Amino acid sequence: LEALIQHGGIYLGSDVVTLRPYDALMDHDVVMGRGGAGNTTSFSTSIILASPGARFLWLWYDGFMEYSSATWQKQSETLLAQLAKSNPHLFFAADPHLLSWPHHGGAADTTDFSGSYAVQISRRHLGHKEFSSFGMTWVFRCKHALASKLQALVPDPLISVVMPCYNQAKFIQESITSVTEQIFPSWEVIVVDDQSPDDCMVVTKRWLSSRGPKNDTSRIRILQTPENRGLAKARNFGIEHARGHWICALDADDTIKKEYFLSAVEAMSQDPMLQIITSSQEFFGESNWQWEIREFSIRVAQNSGPLPVMSLYLRSLWEQVGGYSSALPWGNEDYDFWLKLAELGVRAHILPHKLVQQSMVRDGVEFVDEDRAMLRIRHPHLYTEVE
């Protein structure tokens, strides 16, 4: 109340979601929602819109001072009803369809929320079987009218899959398909043709056009570098054009399981402070080796690659460390990238599901002594700590 009196603005409870701007309601000095249809004595304090120095808030604040901390909530609600009755000209009582509190009058099942500015989404208040859990995945699974409204609040795309391609056209269809089959729908794919001699761009476009109208390809973009730049620079080129909050650096001959993004987004919903999300990895093709990821630490990184390349990370981290470096002449730009994040003290969340990610075994550069020497030169502080 002190902050609203001094500055004005909007107070929101932690279980309130805004569905559209409050501009049309801001002409009033104070706005609160009624407790239910036809209810003139009960008001919800989960959302308060106020002008600076509003008289009604001063009256409410002064009344607070008379109450003991042990009973302030019950008494403050009683006080609010009394003030509203005696000072109706000092505030605006919004009807439940404007500021929606579904636990009053069973509105969760009967309203489409089309005229609502905000809605309280507490499980206890909604009392509907489909509201057993919340998060970004829930709004796509639940068939309730409120869920469809909340879909617009999920960033789209949330995850950008960046897929450089050089001499991998024969694999890329399978890699892209592993993304298009993801259960969680808010993603995009950016294919980067790094002047591939096997016409990766042409092959990919031809394959996408052959998929027919039933297959939405609008989430897939194909870019081409002006000249061959190598994996690190091609990957950076794709991320520069990415729109997602999260990056998945998926090589053109790797795949991910359809539950990968779903599991990752459920983890994001539980902990909004996550910065890296990964899982254990299995190989197929020439090998069935399974890579169990147990932790992300310098101690582990000393002897093996810290994380699978297609682990998810915030785009802001990529910006913070300057992206992938092309300084390592023998590759392993992803190893160097994870070490740069380790230097920042970033922690990785390891999904409980095993083998969410899959990777083909392919001909490539082995992690040789020269690579280790280069990483030691680039990260002397980290390697000094573990020795």
C-alpha positions as CSV (number, residue, x, y, z in Angstrom):
1,L,0.0,0.0,0.0
2,E,2.9,2.4,0.8
3,A,4.4,1.8,-2.6
4,L,1.0,2.2,-4.4
5,I,0.3,5.5,-2.5
6,Q,3.7,6.9,-3.4
7,H,4.1,5.8,-7.0
8,G,0.7,4.5,-8.2
9,G,0.7,1.5,-10.6
10,I,-0.4,-2.1,-10.5
11,Y,-0.2,-4.6,-7.7
12,L,-0.4,-8.3,-8.8
13,G,-0.5,-11.4,-6.6
14,S,1.9,-14.1,-7.5
15,D,-1.0,-16.3,-8.8
16,V,-2.4,-13.6,-11.2
17,V,-1.8,-13.6,-14.9
18,T,-2.4,-10.6,-17.0
19,L,-4.2,-11.3,-20.3
20,R,-4.3,-7.8,-21.9
21,P,-3.3,-4.2,-21.0
22,Y,-5.1,-2.4,-18.3
23,D,-5.3,1.0,-20.1
24,A,-9.1,1.2,-20.2
25,L,-9.2,0.7,-16.4
26,M,-6.5,3.2,-15.5
27,D,-8.9,6.2,-15.6
28,H,-10.1,5.4,-12.1
29,D,-8.1,6.3,-9.0
30,V,-8.4,2.8,-7.6
31,V,-9.7,-0.5,-9.2
32,M,-10.3,-3.8,-7.6
33,G,-12.4,-6.8,-8.6
34,R,-15.6,-7.9,-7.0
35,G,-15.6,-11.3,-5.3
36,G,-18.4,-12.7,-7.5
37,A,-21.4,-11.9,-9.6
38,G,-23.9,-9.8,-7.6
39,N,-21.5,-9.6,-4.7
40,T,-21.1,-6.1,-3.4
41,T,-19.4,-6.7,-0.1
42,S,-16.4,-9.0,-1.1
43,F,-13.4,-7.9,-3.1
44,S,-10.2,-9.6,-4.2
45,T,-7.0,-7.9,-3.2
46,S,-4.9,-10.0,-5.6
47,I,-4.9,-7.1,-8.1
48,I,-5.1,-3.4,-7.3
49,L,-4.8,-0.6,-9.9
50,A,-4.1,2.8,-8.4
51,S,-3.2,6.4,-9.1
52,P,-0.5,8.0,-6.8
53,G,-1.9,9.4,-3.6
54,A,-5.3,7.8,-4.0
55,R,-7.6,8.8,-1.1
56,F,-9.1,5.3,-0.8
57,L,-5.7,3.8,-0.3
58,W,-4.9,6.3,2.4
59,L,-8.0,5.3,4.3
60,W,-7.2,1.7,3.9
61,Y,-3.6,2.2,5.0
62,D,-4.6,4.2,8.1
63,G,-7.1,1.4,9.0
64,F,-4.3,-1.2,8.8
65,M,-2.4,0.5,11.6
66,E,-5.1,-0.4,14.1
67,Y,-4.8,-4.1,13.5
68,S,-2.5,-6.7,15.1
69,S,-0.2,-8.6,12.7
70,A,-1.8,-11.9,13.9
71,T,-5.2,-11.1,12.5
72,W,-4.4,-8.5,9.8
73,Q,-5.6,-10.4,6.8
74,K,-9.1,-11.2,8.1
75,Q,-9.6,-7.8,9.6
76,S,-8.2,-6.0,6.5
77,E,-10.8,-7.7,4.3
78,T,-13.5,-6.6,6.7
79,L,-12.1,-3.1,6.6
80,L,-12.0,-3.1,2.8
81,A,-15.7,-4.0,2.6
82,Q,-16.6,-1.3,5.1
83,L,-14.6,1.4,3.2
84,A,-16.1,0.3,-0.1
85,K,-19.6,0.6,1.3
86,S,-19.0,4.1,2.8
87,N,-16.8,5.5,0.0
88,P,-18.2,4.1,-3.3
89,H,-17.1,7.3,-5.1
90,L,-13.4,6.7,-4.3
91,F,-12.8,3.5,-6.2
92,F,-14.1,1.3,-9.0
93,A,-15.3,-2.2,-8.4
94,A,-14.7,-4.2,-11.5
95,D,-17.1,-7.1,-12.3
96,P,-15.7,-10.6,-12.2
97,H,-15.6,-11.0,-16.0
98,L,-13.1,-8.1,-16.1
99,L,-10.8,-9.2,-13.3
100,S,-11.6,-12.8,-13.0
101,W,-11.4,-14.8,-9.8
102,P,-12.8,-18.2,-11.0
103,H,-13.2,-19.6,-7.5
104,H,-16.2,-17.2,-6.9
105,G,-19.3,-18.6,-8.6
106,G,-17.6,-21.5,-10.5
107,A,-16.5,-19.2,-13.4
108,A,-13.6,-21.5,-14.4
109,D,-16.0,-23.7,-16.4
110,T,-18.4,-21.2,-17.8
111,T,-16.4,-18.2,-19.0
112,D,-14.3,-18.0,-22.1
113,F,-12.2,-15.1,-20.5
114,S,-12.5,-13.1,-23.7
115,G,-13.2,-9.9,-21.8
116,S,-10.9,-10.5,-18.9
117,Y,-7.9,-8.3,-18.1
118,A,-6.5,-10.7,-15.6
119,V,-7.2,-14.1,-14.1
120,Q,-6.2,-15.8,-10.8
121,I,-4.8,-19.3,-11.7
122,S,-4.3,-20.8,-8.2
123,R,-5.1,-24.5,-8.3
124,R,-7.1,-24.2,-5.1
125,H,-9.2,-21.4,-6.6
126,L,-9.9,-23.0,-10.0
127,G,-10.9,-26.4,-8.6
128,H,-11.0,-28.0,-12.1
129,K,-9.6,-31.4,-12.9
130,E,-7.7,-30.1,-15.9
131,F,-5.8,-27.6,-13.7
132,S,-3.7,-30.2,-11.9
133,S,-0.5,-28.6,-13.0
134,F,0.7,-25.4,-14.5
135,G,3.5,-24.3,-16.8
136,M,4.3,-23.7,-20.4
137,T,3.6,-27.3,-21.4
138,W,0.2,-27.3,-19.6
139,V,-1.2,-24.5,-21.7
140,F,-0.8,-26.6,-24.9
141,R,-2.1,-29.8,-23.3
142,C,-5.2,-28.5,-21.5
143,K,-8.4,-28.0,-23.5
144,H,-9.8,-25.4,-21.2
145,A,-10.6,-21.9,-22.5
146,L,-8.2,-20.3,-20.1
147,A,-5.3,-22.4,-21.5
148,S,-5.9,-21.2,-25.0
149,K,-5.7,-17.6,-23.7
150,L,-2.4,-18.3,-21.9
151,Q,-0.8,-19.8,-25.0
152,A,-0.2,-16.3,-26.3
153,L,2.0,-15.6,-23.2
154,V,4.5,-18.4,-24.1
155,P,7.3,-17.0,-26.3
156,D,7.1,-18.3,-29.8
157,P,9.6,-19.6,-30.7
158,L,10.9,-20.4,-27.2
159,I,13.6,-22.7,-28.6
160,S,15.8,-22.0,-31.7
161,V,17.4,-25.1,-33.2
162,V,20.5,-24.0,-35.1
163,M,21.7,-26.7,-37.6
164,P,24.9,-26.0,-39.6
165,C,25.3,-28.3,-42.6
166,Y,28.5,-29.2,-44.5
167,N,28.5,-32.5,-46.4
168,Q,25.6,-33.7,-44.3
169,A,22.7,-33.4,-46.7
170,K,22.1,-37.2,-46.5
171,F,21.4,-36.9,-42.8
172,I,19.6,-33.7,-42.5
173,Q,16.1,-34.9,-43.2
174,E,16.2,-37.2,-40.1
175,S,17.7,-34.5,-38.0
176,I,14.9,-32.0,-38.9
177,T,12.2,-34.6,-38.5
178,S,13.4,-35.2,-34.9
179,V,12.6,-31.5,-34.3
180,T,9.3,-31.4,-36.1
181,E,8.1,-34.4,-34.1
182,Q,8.7,-32.6,-30.8
183,I,5.7,-32.8,-28.4
184,F,6.2,-29.2,-27.3
185,P,5.3,-27.0,-30.2
186,S,7.1,-23.6,-29.6
187,W,10.4,-24.0,-31.7
188,E,12.0,-23.0,-34.9
189,V,14.7,-24.6,-37.0
190,I,17.5,-22.6,-38.7
191,V,19.5,-24.7,-41.2
192,V,22.8,-23.0,-42.1
193,D,24.2,-24.2,-45.4
194,D,27.9,-23.5,-45.0
195,Q,28.6,-23.6,-48.8
196,S,28.2,-27.4,-48.6
197,P,29.4,-29.2,-51.7
198,D,26.5,-31.6,-51.5
199,D,24.0,-28.8,-52.0
200,C,22.5,-29.0,-48.5
201,M,20.2,-26.0,-49.2
202,V,18.8,-27.4,-52.4
203,V,18.3,-30.9,-50.9
204,T,16.6,-29.5,-47.8
205,K,14.2,-27.2,-49.8
206,R,13.3,-30.0,-52.1
207,W,12.5,-32.3,-49.2
208,L,10.5,-29.7,-47.3
209,S,8.4,-28.9,-50.5
210,S,7.7,-32.7,-50.9
211,R,6.2,-33.0,-47.4
212,G,2.8,-31.6,-48.6
213,P,0.3,-29.1,-47.2
214,K,-0.4,-31.1,-44.0
215,N,3.1,-30.6,-42.8
216,D,3.8,-27.1,-41.5
217,T,7.2,-26.0,-42.6
218,S,6.8,-22.3,-41.6
219,R,9.0,-22.9,-38.5
220,I,12.0,-24.0,-40.7
221,R,14.3,-21.4,-42.2
222,I,17.3,-22.1,-44.5
223,L,20.2,-19.7,-44.5
224,Q,23.5,-19.8,-46.5
225,T,26.8,-18.3,-45.6
226,P,28.5,-16.2,-48.3
227,E,31.6,-18.5,-48.1
228,N,32.6,-21.6,-46.2
229,R,33.2,-20.4,-42.6
230,G,33.6,-23.6,-40.6
231,L,31.3,-25.1,-38.0
232,A,31.9,-22.5,-35.2
233,K,31.2,-19.4,-37.4
234,A,28.3,-21.1,-39.2
235,R,26.7,-21.9,-35.9
236,N,27.2,-18.3,-34.7
237,F,25.7,-17.1,-38.0
238,G,22.6,-19.1,-37.4
239,I,22.2,-18.0,-33.8
240,E,22.5,-14.4,-34.9
241,H,19.3,-14.9,-36.8
242,A,17.6,-16.9,-34.1
243,R,14.5,-15.6,-32.4
244,G,14.2,-18.0,-29.5
245,H,15.2,-17.4,-25.8
246,W,16.9,-20.8,-25.7
247,I,19.4,-22.3,-28.2
248,C,19.7,-25.9,-29.2
249,A,22.9,-26.4,-31.3
250,L,21.9,-29.5,-33.2
251,D,24.3,-30.8,-35.8
252,A,22.9,-31.9,-39.1
253,D,23.6,-35.6,-38.5
254,D,22.3,-35.7,-34.9
255,T,18.7,-36.3,-33.6
256,I,16.7,-35.6,-30.4
257,K,13.9,-37.6,-29.0
258,K,10.4,-36.2,-29.2
259,E,10.1,-35.7,-25.4
260,Y,13.3,-33.6,-25.2
261,F,11.8,-30.1,-25.4
262,L,8.7,-31.1,-23.4
263,S,10.9,-32.3,-20.5
264,A,13.1,-29.2,-20.7
265,V,10.2,-26.8,-20.7
266,E,8.7,-28.6,-17.7
267,A,12.0,-28.0,-15.9
268,M,11.9,-24.3,-16.9
269,S,8.5,-23.9,-15.5
270,Q,9.6,-25.4,-12.2
271,D,12.7,-23.2,-12.0
272,P,12.8,-20.0,-14.0
273,M,16.5,-19.4,-13.0
274,L,17.8,-22.3,-15.2
275,Q,20.4,-21.4,-17.7
276,I,21.5,-24.8,-19.2
277,I,19.4,-27.9,-19.6
278,T,20.9,-31.2,-20.7
279,S,20.4,-35.0,-20.5
280,S,22.3,-38.2,-21.0
281,Q,23.1,-39.2,-24.6
282,E,23.2,-42.4,-26.6
283,F,25.0,-43.0,-29.9
284,F,23.7,-45.1,-32.8
285,G,25.1,-46.1,-36.1
286,E,28.6,-47.5,-35.6
287,S,28.2,-47.6,-31.8
288,N,25.6,-48.0,-29.1
289,W,27.7,-46.3,-26.4
290,Q,25.7,-44.4,-23.8
291,W,27.0,-41.2,-22.2
292,E,25.6,-40.7,-18.8
293,I,25.7,-37.0,-17.7
294,R,26.0,-36.7,-14.0
295,E,27.3,-33.2,-13.4
296,F,28.6,-30.1,-15.2
297,S,32.0,-29.3,-13.6
298,I,35.5,-28.5,-14.5
299,R,36.6,-31.7,-12.8
300,V,34.6,-33.8,-15.3
301,A,35.5,-31.5,-18.2
302,Q,39.2,-32.2,-17.6
303,N,38.9,-35.7,-19.1
304,S,35.9,-35.6,-21.4
305,G,33.5,-33.2,-23.1
306,P,31.4,-31.5,-20.4
307,L,28.0,-31.7,-22.1
308,P,26.4,-33.0,-25.3
309,V,26.5,-30.4,-28.1
310,M,22.7,-30.2,-28.3
311,S,22.2,-29.2,-24.7
312,L,19.9,-26.2,-24.3
313,Y,21.2,-22.9,-23.1
314,L,20.0,-19.3,-22.9
315,R,20.8,-17.2,-25.9
316,S,22.0,-14.5,-23.5
317,L,24.8,-16.8,-22.4
318,W,26.0,-17.1,-26.0
319,E,26.0,-13.3,-26.2
320,Q,27.8,-13.0,-22.9
321,V,30.8,-15.2,-23.9
322,G,31.0,-14.1,-27.5
323,G,29.6,-17.2,-29.1
324,Y,31.6,-20.2,-30.4
325,S,35.3,-19.7,-31.1
326,S,36.9,-20.8,-34.4
327,A,40.4,-20.5,-32.8
328,L,40.6,-24.2,-32.2
329,P,42.0,-25.5,-35.5
330,W,41.0,-29.1,-34.8
331,G,37.4,-28.4,-33.8
332,N,35.9,-29.0,-30.4
333,E,34.4,-25.5,-30.4
334,D,31.5,-26.8,-28.3
335,Y,34.0,-28.0,-25.6
336,D,35.5,-24.6,-25.6
337,F,32.1,-23.0,-25.3
338,W,31.1,-25.1,-22.3
339,L,34.3,-24.2,-20.6
340,K,33.6,-20.5,-21.1
341,L,30.3,-21.0,-19.4
342,A,31.9,-22.9,-16.6
343,E,34.2,-19.9,-16.1
344,L,31.0,-17.9,-15.5
345,G,29.9,-20.3,-12.8
346,V,26.9,-21.4,-14.8
347,R,25.2,-24.6,-13.6
348,A,23.5,-27.2,-15.7
349,H,20.2,-28.9,-14.9
350,I,20.3,-32.5,-15.9
351,L,16.9,-34.0,-16.9
352,P,15.9,-37.1,-15.0
353,H,15.0,-38.9,-18.2
354,K,17.8,-41.0,-19.5
355,L,18.9,-40.9,-23.1
356,V,16.7,-38.0,-24.2
357,Q,19.2,-37.1,-26.9
358,Q,20.6,-39.2,-29.6
359,S,23.7,-38.7,-31.8
360,M,25.0,-40.6,-34.8
361,V,28.6,-41.7,-34.8
362,R,30.3,-40.1,-37.7
363,D,33.8,-39.6,-39.2
364,G,35.3,-36.5,-37.6
365,V,38.1,-35.0,-35.6
366,E,39.2,-36.9,-32.6
367,F,40.1,-35.2,-29.3
368,V,43.9,-35.3,-29.8
369,D,46.7,-33.9,-27.7
370,E,46.8,-30.7,-29.7
371,D,43.1,-30.0,-28.7
372,R,43.9,-30.4,-25.1
373,A,46.9,-28.1,-25.3
374,M,44.8,-25.4,-27.0
375,L,42.1,-25.6,-24.4
376,R,44.7,-25.3,-21.6
377,I,46.0,-22.2,-23.3
378,R,42.5,-20.7,-23.7
379,H,41.4,-21.6,-20.1
380,P,44.6,-21.7,-18.0
381,H,42.7,-20.7,-14.8
382,L,40.3,-23.6,-15.0
383,Y,43.0,-26.3,-15.8
384,T,45.2,-24.9,-13.0
385,E,42.3,-25.4,-10.5
386,V,41.8,-29.1,-11.3
387,E,45.4,-30.1,-11.3
